[in-house]
């Protein structure tokens, strides 16, 4: 038999892909509820620093299968006060997504010794990004469109576990077997680096301090070696401004 190693040892083909796709079933009711809330909004809101949370979906190249895949994404944001007559702000985002877990198993018998090896890899992408956003219409109106751009830094992480088991017969009592188990685990960075991105979106005010966020982003140059995790991102969220 052929033993296929874990991702952190250079694996390019895996037998089992425990993938999960972004489900927008829960997102649609949230959007509908947001539309109902618009009727109670004010046309002008707070312009101070803000804290927000965004959820959505990102499409990228799967590092294992090299096929396009769409995954659920979560972002946390801290934004600056609005400046330039309420037409500009800056934001720091920390976010990421899981690429699922992958498992492989190998067994063989060598000189009456049973050998079993298993490999588990849990891949994820984490990034930090800073951006500047321009609001052409300022901080007024029912819908406040914006556009922007920024720079970020990403990490493609592999949280891995390897287990090696040997079962061999007792030299005195061949019907009895002894087993030894070796277990290793760790977190490896498969790729990392700077990237750029653009952002297009709109906010809808809720009361005096709240905002709904509808946003599109696209990452460029988000790659390192054979790994490319850039692509489009669709987000929906909320922000509170002080």
C-alpha positions in Angstrom: 0.0 0.0 0.0 1.0 3.6 -0.5 1.0 5.9 2.5 -0.2 9.5 1.9 1.2 12.0 4.4 -0.6 14.9 6.0 -0.8 18.4 4.5 2.0 19.7 6.6 4.2 17.0 4.9 3.4 18.0 1.4 0.2 16.1 0.7 -1.6 17.1 -2.5 -4.3 14.4 -2.7 -6.7 13.4 0.1 -9.3 10.7 0.0 -11.9 12.3 2.3 -13.1 15.9 2.1 -15.3 16.8 5.1 -16.4 19.9 3.4 -19.2 22.3 4.4 -20.8 24.9 2.2 -22.1 28.3 3.2 -25.8 28.0 3.8 -27.8 31.1 3.2 -31.0 29.7 4.6 -30.4 31.5 7.9 -29.2 34.7 6.1 -32.5 35.3 4.1 -34.6 35.7 7.3 -32.0 38.1 8.6 -32.2 40.3 5.5 -36.0 40.3 5.6 -36.0 41.4 9.2 -33.5 44.1 8.3 -35.8 45.5 5.7 -38.6 45.7 8.2 -36.3 47.6 10.6 -35.6 50.2 7.9 -39.1 51.7 8.6 -38.0 52.7 12.1 -34.6 54.2 11.1 -33.5 57.8 11.3 -31.9 59.6 8.3 -28.8 60.7 10.3 -26.9 58.8 12.8 -23.8 59.0 15.1 -20.5 59.7 13.5 -18.1 58.5 16.2 -15.9 55.4 16.4 -17.7 52.1 15.7 -17.7 48.4 16.5 -19.2 45.9 14.1 -19.6 42.3 13.2 -20.1 40.8 9.7 -20.9 37.3 8.4 -21.0 36.1 4.9 -19.4 33.9 2.3 -16.0 33.8 0.6 -15.1 32.0 -2.7 -11.6 30.8 -3.0 -9.4 27.9 -4.4 -9.4 24.9 -2.0 -5.8 24.3 -1.1 -6.3 20.5 -1.2 -8.6 19.8 -4.2 -7.6 23.0 -6.1 -11.3 23.4 -7.0 -13.3 26.6 -6.3 -15.2 26.4 -2.9 -17.4 28.8 -1.0 -17.1 29.0 2.8 -18.8 30.9 5.6 -16.8 33.8 6.9 -16.9 35.9 10.1 -15.3 39.4 10.5 -15.0 41.7 13.5 -14.5 45.4 12.8 -13.3 48.5 14.6 -13.9 51.8 12.7 -12.7 55.3 13.2 -14.9 58.4 13.6 -16.2 59.8 10.3 -14.0 62.7 9.1 -13.8 65.0 6.1 -17.3 66.4 6.7 -18.6 62.9 7.4 -17.4 61.5 4.0 -14.5 59.3 5.1 -13.6 56.7 7.7 -11.0 54.0 8.4 -11.4 50.5 9.7 -9.5 47.6 11.1 -11.0 44.1 10.3 -10.0 40.8 11.8 -11.7 37.7 10.3 -11.3 34.3 8.8 -13.0 31.1 7.7 -12.6 27.3 8.1 -11.8 25.2 5.1 -13.0 22.0 6.8 -11.1 18.9 8.1 -9.4 16.2 6.1 -8.6 12.7 7.2 -6.4 9.9 5.8 -5.7 6.4 7.0 -3.0 3.8 6.1 -2.5 0.3 7.3 0.0 -2.5 6.4 1.6 -5.7 7.8 5.4 -5.9 7.9 7.1 -9.0 9.4 4.0 -9.8 11.5 3.8 -6.2 12.7 0.6 -4.4 12.1 1.2 -0.8 11.2 -1.6 1.8 11.3 -1.2 5.5 10.6 -3.9 8.2 10.5 -3.6 11.9 9.6 -6.1 14.7 10.3 -5.7 18.2 9.1 -8.0 21.2 9.9 -7.3 24.1 7.5 -8.3 27.7 8.1 -7.6 31.2 6.8 -7.1 34.1 9.2 -6.5 37.7 8.0 -6.1 41.2 9.3 -7.0 44.1 7.0 -7.0 47.9 7.2 -9.1 50.0 4.8 -10.2 53.6 3.9 -13.8 54.1 2.9 -15.3 57.0 1.0 -19.0 57.9 1.5 -20.0 60.1 -1.6 -23.3 61.1 0.0 -22.0 61.6 3.5 -23.8 60.5 6.6 -27.4 61.3 5.4 -30.1 59.4 3.6 -31.8 56.1 4.0 -29.0 54.3 2.2 -25.3 55.4 2.5 -23.2 53.8 -0.3 -19.4 53.7 0.1 -16.3 52.5 -1.7 -12.8 51.9 -0.5 -9.6 49.9 -0.7 -7.0 48.6 1.7 -4.1 46.2 2.6 -4.1 43.1 4.6 -2.0 40.2 5.9 -3.2 36.6 5.8 -2.2 33.2 7.3 -3.2 29.8 5.9 -3.1 27.5 9.0 -3.0 23.7 9.3 -4.0 22.4 12.7 -2.8 18.8 12.3 -2.7 15.5 14.2 -0.7 12.4 13.3 -1.0 9.0 15.0 1.3 6.0 14.4 0.4 2.6 15.9 2.4 -0.6 15.8 1.0 -4.0 17.1 3.6 -6.8 17.2 3.5 -10.4 18.6 5.2 -11.2 21.9 8.4 -13.1 21.2 7.6 -15.7 23.9 3.8 -15.9 23.4 3.1 -15.4 19.7 -0.7 -15.3 20.4 -0.2 -12.1 22.5 0.3 -8.7 20.9 1.9 -5.5 22.2 0.9 -2.1 20.9 2.9 1.1 20.8 1.2 4.5 19.9 3.0 7.6 18.8 0.9 10.8 18.7 2.0 14.2 17.3 0.1 17.4 16.8 0.7 21.0 16.0 -0.2 24.1 14.0 1.8 24.9 10.8 1.6 28.0 8.6 1.3 26.8 5.1 1.2 30.2 3.5 1.2 33.9 4.6 1.7 37.3 3.1 0.4 40.7 2.3 -2.5 41.3 -0.1 -4.7 44.2 -1.4 -8.4 44.4 -1.7 -11.3 46.7 -2.8 -14.6 47.2 -1.1 -18.0 48.3 -2.2 -21.0 48.5 0.1 -23.8 50.5 1.7 -25.0 51.1 5.2 -28.6 51.5 6.4 -29.1 53.5 9.7 -31.0 52.0 12.6 -32.0 54.5 15.2 -29.3 57.0 16.3 -26.3 54.7 16.7 -26.9 51.5 14.7 -26.1 50.6 11.1 -26.8 47.6 8.9 -23.9 46.7 6.6 -24.2 45.2 3.1 -20.7 44.7 1.6 -18.7 43.2 -1.3 -14.9 42.8 -1.1 -12.4 41.2 -3.5 -8.9 40.2 -2.5 -6.0 40.4 -4.9 -2.5 38.8 -4.6 -3.6 36.7 -1.6 -1.2 33.9 -2.4 2.0 32.3 -1.3 3.8 29.5 -3.3 1.1 27.1 -4.6 -1.6 28.4 -2.4 -4.1 31.1 -3.6 -6.9 32.1 -1.1 -8.0 35.3 -2.8 -11.4 36.0 -4.4 -14.8 37.6 -3.8 -16.4 38.1 -0.4 -20.0 38.9 0.3 -20.8 40.2 3.8 -23.8 41.3 5.8 -23.6 42.7 9.3 -24.3 45.5 11.8 -22.2 48.3 13.4 -22.7 50.4 16.5 -21.3 54.0 16.4 -20.7 55.9 19.6 
